[in-house]
Amino acid sequence: MDEHRGFPQIETERLLLRPWRDVDREPWAAMNADPRVREFFPGLLTRERSDASIDFFMERFARDGFCFWALEEKATGTFAGFTGLNRVDFEAPFTPCVEIGWRLAHPFWQRGLASEAARASLDYGFGRLGLAEIVAFTAWDNLRSRRIMERIGMRRDPAGDFIHPKIPPNHPLQPSVLYRIMPPDQIR
C-alpha cells in the first residue's frame, strides 16, 4: 500500500485503488447516468450530484482516513469505478458501523474485479483500520451484489434485513438485505 497526498492507495493484481482525480469526474458521471449501473438505486445522478459524491468521498478520506477509492485498471490506466469503506450515515438497528461498497462501469462487469477490489478493501479495514466488523447491504433483488458479498466471505444476517431509510417510502428498492463479516482471526 502506498500513500498518495496523504490518502491511502492499494494495488491488487489488476487494479489500483487510489484517490480520486479531477479526470475521474467525467467517467464517474457517465457511470452514474447509465441505467444498468444504477439499476438498484432510486434514479440516475446528474453531473452535479455525481461531482458532489466525489467531493464527499474526498472529505470522508480527510476526516476518517478511508472512504470509497477510485478504481483504475492497471493494464490500461482506465477508470473502472469505485470500491471501499464508508461510515454508514443513517440510523438502523445495525448502526453505527462501516460498510463496504463497490460500483463498476458496465464494461468492467463479469471479470471478478469487484471481488478483487472488495477483498483489498476488507484487508485494509481489518488490517490497517482494525475494524471488528464490516457490513454490506443492498436491495433485496440485487443478486449481482449479493453474489459478490458471498464470494468475499460475507454472510447474510436475515435478522438484520431492513427498510432502507434513505430510499423514498414505498419504493420497490426500499427492502434491503444485510451482510456481515468479521476479521478472519475472530471467526469461530
Summary of the structure (lengths in Angstrom):
residues: 188
radius of gyration: 15.7
end to end distance: 28.8
largest distance: 45.8
contacts: 539
relative contact order: 0.15
helix: 34%
strand: 28%
